[in-house]
Amino acid sequence: MGSALIVGSIALDSVETPFGKVEEVLGGAASYASWAASVFATVRLIGVVGEDFPQAHLEALATRGIDITHVRRVEGQRSFRWRGRYEGDMSQAQTLDTQLNVFADFRPEIPDEYRDTDIVFLANIDPALQRWVMEQVTGTQLSLADTMNFWIEGKRTELLAVLRQVDVALLNDAEVCQLTEEPGLVTAARKALSLGPRYVIIKRGVHGATLMSADSCFSVPAYPLAEVRDPTGAGDSFAGGIAGFLAATEDLGEPNVRRALAVGTVMASFACEDFSLERLWRVTRDDVRKRYDELRESTRFDPL
């Protein structure tokens, strides 16, 4: 089994959807990504929490085999908190409150024993911190970086430097057009490739995901769900599933990256079925394989 290093936020989320409401449950990009990746690979987690962060949440991550040795707890500070609401089709979260607290001073230090981790996933954090992590890792086979419109607008120079360093860039459809100033998705993705990464993965929500390389374009639909209770963390679970699968299979060729895209889509579907990580807690490899096969069958068709 290979290993994946995941760097990002660990948070306490309060979320309201048409299906219910939860207060201060385990959240954060790194939490979702780590749990999804741990279905397949050994996960090394780098993050920071405050003195008020429930130990039970960290122990839950550890029981999954996630190495939390270097998750730092800062005494005298409060943990990162996010409060949001989803309405209607729940395609967009309405942020009601964000309290960075201890996360505002997060500066990830990668210990020597983590620096040769096979796969590195940089969750949605300041591009300056993503660059800092990339300068510390050595021997990494594949690196992935997520970003968002906030960084595209406010830290463009640093983000462009990150894209020159990493192998895979993850953006949603609006973000890739914003980054490249191109209105068409395919043209925007190809222009994003020219900025440095080997692959560009476009997260398209209920429409699935698209993988772009220099020579090809490949898309998978979203796994069809009867009920979406809470989409929080779906994109991070998607990325974590990709990172974990690639670490486990130790195959970075494009055919396997395409399989990883489908695996990530499946992991995102599990995340949407309940609040926080409640559904992800119970996911096994057999569950993933079943949905993967169903997704594959639903998109197979014969030639004319």
Secondary structure, DSSP 8 states (H G I E B T S, - for coil): --EEEEE---EEEEEEETTEEEEEEEE-HHHHHHHHHHTTSEEEEEEEEETTS-HHHHHHHHHTTEE-TTEEEETT----EEEEEE-TT--SEEEEEEE-GGGGG------GGGTT-SEEEE-SS-HHHHHHHHHH--S-SEEEEE--HHHHHH-HHHHHHHHHH-SEEEEEHHHHHHHHT-SSHHHHHHHHHTTS-SEEEEE-GGG-EEEE-SS-EEEE-----S--S--TTHHHHHHHHHHHHHHHHT--SHHHHHHHHHHHHHHHHHHTTSSTTTTGGG--HHHHHHHHHHHHHHT-----
